[in-house]
Amino acid sequence: MSEGIRINKYLSEAGVCSRREADRLVESGKVTVNGVIAENGSKVYPSDRVVAGGKPVKGIEPKVYLAFYKPAGIVCTADKREDDNIMDYIDYPVRVTYCGRLDKDSEGLLLLSNDGDFIQELMRGANGHEREYLVRVNKPLTDDFIGALEKGIFIPDLNVTTRKCRVRKISDVTFTIVLTQGLNRQIRRMCREYDYHVRFLKRVRIENIQLGDMDPGAYRELEPEELSELKRRVYGTIRKDP
C-alpha cells in the first residue's frame, strides 16, 4: 500500500463495508482522512488516520472467512441494544459481518467475513446462490404442497412469486428445500400460504459450504480448498435456476 489505495477499496479491505457502500458513505461526507472529508477517488496511505461514521478505522486486517452455527434465539444484528446480538455472542477478535441473515427463531449455517466485496457478491439476490434448509412443519405434507413449493408460491405481502426450487421429502412432516433467493422469512411465508406452520428451520448448506456436525454456537475458519471453490461460485455465478 506504499502508493496508496482508493478510499472505497481501503474501507472494504478493512472490513467496514463493501466498495459500493463505501462510495455512499464517502458521498454522504461521513468519511475523513487525517481530519479532512474524503471524496470518492481519495487515496489512503499507511500512515493515514481514517474515520468512517465517527469510528476510527483500524486499518486493513487479514481476510477472515468463518462458518458459524447460529443457535435459535440469536439475532443477526450488530445493535448493542439487542441483548442477543450475534456480534457479542460470537465475540470474534477480528471485526466480521454476517453474509445474509437467519431470523431469530431459525438456526444453522451463517458465513461471516471482513471481506466487504465478498459479502456484497454473496448476498446479491440476482446471482442465485444456493442455500439449503431442513424444515419441520406442523402437519403431514401433501404432494400439492410440495409441488407448489417447487413451482413457486405467490406471497401477497411481498407481492412476489418465489423462484423455482428443489424440495425433498424426509418424513411426513419434514423436508429439505434448496432456495436461490433470500426473501425475508421466505420459507415461513411460503408455508403459511398453504396453512402450514414451521416448527423447526435449520440452514444446512450455503453453496459448497456444509454445516456438517458443527454444534450450535461453534464456528470454524473455512478450509482453503472450500474457500477457493466458494469464491469461484460467488464471483463466477450469474444466475442458476434449479
Buried (B, 14 or more C-beta within 10 A) or exposed (E): BEEEBBBBBBBBBBBBBBBEBBBEBBEEEBBBBEEEEBEEEBBBEEEBEBBBEEEEBEBBBEEBBBBBBBBBEBBBBEEEEBEEBBBEBBEBEBBBBBBBBBBBEBBBBBBBBBBBBBBBBBBBEEBBBBBBBBBBBEEEBEEEBBEBBBEBBEBEEEEBEBBEBBBEEEEEBBBBBBBBBBBEBBBBBBBBBBEBEBEBBBBBBBBBBBBEEBEBEEBEEBEEEBBEBBBEBBEEBEEEEE
